[in-house]
């Protein structure tokens, strides 16, 4: 008789959050916004930025080390690393091998994936496939993003924002920043990591996933400049016209997120012959508190089955799911045996849900 197919069982989690906290009043120094304006539209009060020169792989390695310690596993025991990020240290290579090197371990397979805000959910599916397929027994999954490097701020803006200069900011810089305030107030820097091990006789682990991609929805959330659609890849005109800054149709993103995330979650539960009543915790991508509240209402879930932390960290893209789950777990919301759904929607468009028995 053949042995059961191995499952990817969660062994440990870890996070990395920069020390520099940026509140809404600080952002109001450099653009036309306010604490009330930001809270009303996003629910965000604070977010965290790295110091200049700190890269995604630095945060990723810190979160990975914490997850390995939580799992009681040495980095040398890993068979595979999967890294999700929208902001790699360099255009290429991805951040994964830099994380491997900073962990001080020998060469091993490292995979970088680019599904933006849905990156960690896709990463969970990859981990599941690697372990079920027998390609790896101990896998590290990291989601890490440094958005502060993408902020189209002048040096003067940074000085006023951080309190290194009194201001007021030059009118041209203030107007430029205000043009993108709907994006700039949303994002923070962070990393989260999970370690999985293969177990054949376990009811726990990654149970299944339902993930989707649709390029027909690309233009509601994308970067119009920079890339192979242009020759040259980037030029001064792009920088002068700020086409390196993302374009987002917030209303369409909201509408799709509050329909796609609940539907994918409910359908995945049904495919596993489970119901919303069986679900112990829903962890959603932390892009906007209003989106998550609407998705929660659509699923008719009580507050004790949902955890949000965008209020403190902002949107950390690929780090939101592991950061949110780690915090919920530390608060006792996901004890052993809990059924947890991870769901996200991001640029691509990519969206879907993954179901895990902790």
N, C-alpha and C positions, 0 to 999 in steps of 0.2 A: 504494500500500500504506500502510495506516495505521501510525503509529508505536506502539511498545509502550506499554502502560499504565504510567505512572510508578510507581515504588516509593518508599516512605518510608524513606530510608537514614539511619541514625544518623550524625550529624556531630560531636556533642560531648556531654559529660556534666559535671555539676557538683553540688556538695552544699553545705549550710550546716548546721553543728552548733554549738549554743551552747557557751560556754566553761565554764559551771557544771556540773561533774560531780557527780552524786548517787549515792553507793554505797549498798549495802544496809544498812550500819551506820547511816547517817544516817536512813534510813527507820525503823529500829528505835528511834530516839529518840522517835517520835511515834505508834507503833502497835505492837500485839502481833505482831511478826514478827522474823525473824533472817536472817542471810546464808544459813544452811543451809536454812531454810524456803523462801525465795525461789528459791534455786538448784535445789532438788529439784523444785519445781513448774513453773518457767519457764525455768531456765537463765540467767537475767539476773543480772549482777553490778553493772552500772552503767547509768545513763541520764543524759541532759543536759537541763537546764531553762534557758529564757530568763530574763533579768531581767524584772521586772514592767514592763509597757508595750511589750514587744517582741511584735509580732503575726505571724500566719502570713505576711502579705504581706511583712514585713521579711525573714524567712528565705527566702521564695520568691524575692524579688528578688535576694538574695545568691547563691542557688543558680543562678538563671537567668543572672546575669552571669558566673558561673564557667563554665557550660555554653557560653555564647556565645563566651567567650574560648577555650575548648578547641576549639570548632568553627572558630575563626578568622573569625567572623561578627559584624558589627556589629548591634546591636539594631534599627537602622533598616531592616535587610534583612528582618526578619520580616514574614510575611503574616498570621499567626494565632497566638493564644495560647490554650492549653487549660490550665485549672487545676483540680486535684483537691484538695479539702480537706474535712475534717469540722469544722474550727474556723476559719471565716472571721473576719476582723477584727470584723465586725458581722453581725447577723442578715441584713441586706441592705445594700448589694450584696455579692456574693461577693468573694473576694480577687483575682480575675484582673485587674480594671481597676486595682486598687491596685498590683499588680506592674507592669503596663504603665506606669503613671504614674511609679513609682519607677525604672524603667529609662530614663525620660526620652525616650520615643518618642511619635510622633504616634498619633492614634486609629487603631485597626485592630480587626478582629473578635476578641472575647474571649469564651471559653466557660467557665463554671464548671460542674463536675459533682460529684455527691454520691453516690458509691458506697462511702464510708467506706474500709475496709481494702482493698477491691478497686478503689478509685478510679483508681490509676495504670494498672492493667491495662485498665480501660475506656477510659482516656485514650489508651492505645496504639492501641486499635481506632478511636477517633475520629480520631486523627492519620492512620492508614492510610486511612480513608475520605476525609478531606479531601484528601489528596495523590493518591490514586487517582482521585478524582472531579474533579481539576483545580481545586479551589477555592483551593488554597494550594500554594506551592512551598517555603516555609521556615516550619516550625512549631515553636514552643516549647511543651513539655509540662512542667508543674511539679506536683509533689506536695509539699504543705507542711502541717504540723500542729503546733500548740502545745497540747499536752494539759495542761500545768501550769496553764493558766487554768481548766480544768475540775475541778481537784482541790478537793473540798469542805472545804478547810482554813480554820480560823480564823487570824486574824493571829498569835495566840500560837503556833499550830502551825508557821507559816512561820518564825517567829523561832527556835524550838527546832530545827526541821529543818535550817536553814541555819547554825546555830551562833551566831546573833545574841543568843540568850538561853540560859542554862545549863540551864534546866529543873529538876526534871522537869515535864512537861506536866500541866496540870490533868486530873484523872481523867475528867471528862465529855468533854473533847476527845479524850483518848486512847482512850476507849471508842468514840466516834463514828468516829474514823479506823480503828480496828481492825475495825469492822463492814464496811468496804469494802476491807480490805487485799488481797483477792484481785484487785481491779482496780487499786488505787493503786500497787502495786509494779510493774505491767507497763509503764507508758507513759512515753515520753520525747518531747522536742521535736526536730524536725529538718526539713530540706527537701532535696529532690533534683530535678534538672531534666535534661531531654534536649532536644537540638535535632536536628531532622530536616530533610533537604532532599530534594526530588524528583529522582530520576534515572531515566532511561528505559532505559539500557543498563547494568544492574547485576544481579548475582546476589545482592547484599546487600539488606537492608531488612526491613520487617515482612512476613512471609510469610502470616500468617493468624491467626485468633483463634477461640476457642470460649468464649463467655461466657453466663452464665445468671443469672436472678433468680427468687426464689420467696418471695412474701409470706406463704405459708403457714408459713414457718419464722421469721417476724419476731420472735416473742416469746422466742426463745432468746438474742437479743442486741439490745436496744433501750433507749431512754430512755422510761420510762412517763409522765413528766410533761413539761410544756412543749410547746406546739404547738396546732394548730387543733382537735384532738380535745377541747380544754378551753376553757372560757370562765370567766374570762379566760385568755389564753395562758399566763400564769404568775402565781402569787400567793404570798403568804407561807406558806400551808399547804404548798405544794410544797417550798419551801425548808426549812421546819421538819421535814418528813418525808423530805427528801432524795430525792424522786421525780425530781429533775433529774439524778440519778446513774444511769448505765447499769445495767441488769439483764442478767446473763449466766449462762446454764446452761453452765458450763464443760465438763461431760461431753459434752453434745450437740454443742457447737461442736467439741470435739476429734474426736468420731466422724465428723462430717460433713466436717471439714477433711481428715482422713487418708484419706477415701474420694473426696471430690469433686475435690480438687486433683490427685491422681495420675491419676484417670480422665479428667479434662478434658485433661491433658497428653498422655497416651497416645493418646487419641482424635484430638487435634489433629495429632499427629505422623503418625498413620495417614492422616488426611485429606490430608496433604501428601505422602503416599507416602514417609514417612520412619519410622525406628524409633528406639527408645531408644538403640541403639548409635550412631546418627548424632548424638545430642545431646552437645554439649560442656560445657554448663553449665545447671544448673537453679537459678533464683533464685526462692525462695518468699517469700511474705509473712512477715515476721518477727513473729509473734504469740506463739509459744511454741516453744522449742527442741525440746520433746518431740513436738509436732505434726510439725515438720519432719523429725525423725529417723524418725518412724513413716512419713511420706510417702515419704521416701527409701528405706526398707526395702521399702515396697509396690512401688516402681518398680525395686528392685534396682539402684540406682545406686551406684557407688563414691564414696568421699569426695572424690576429686579432680574430680568432676562436680557438686558441690554447694557452695554458699557460704552460710554463715550468719554474721550479725554481731549478732543480738539480744543476745548476751552483753554487748556493750558499750553498745548504744544503746537497748535495750528496744523496745517496739512504738511505732513512729512513724507508724502508720496509712498514709496515702497516700505518705509519704516512704520506706517500707521498701524497695520494689522498686528505685527509682533509687539510694538510698543503698547498698544491698547490691551492686547491679551495679557502681556506680562504684568501690567498694572492691575488688571482684573483678577488675575491669578493670585497676586500678592495680597489682594483685598479679600480673598477667600471666595470669590465668585465662580471659580472653576476648579473645584476639588477633584481628586481622582475619580474617574468614572463619569464625569460630566460630558454631555454631548454639546459640542461647540460648533457653530457655523461661522465661517469666515467669508465675508462677501465684499466685493469691491467693483467699482467702475472707473475706468480711466481712459486716457487718450488712446486712439487707435481706430475705432473704439474697441476697448477690451472690457469684458465684465464677466461676472460669474460668482459661484460659491464653492466652497470646499467644506466638507464635513469631517470633524475629528472627534474621536472619543479619547478624552484626556486620560 
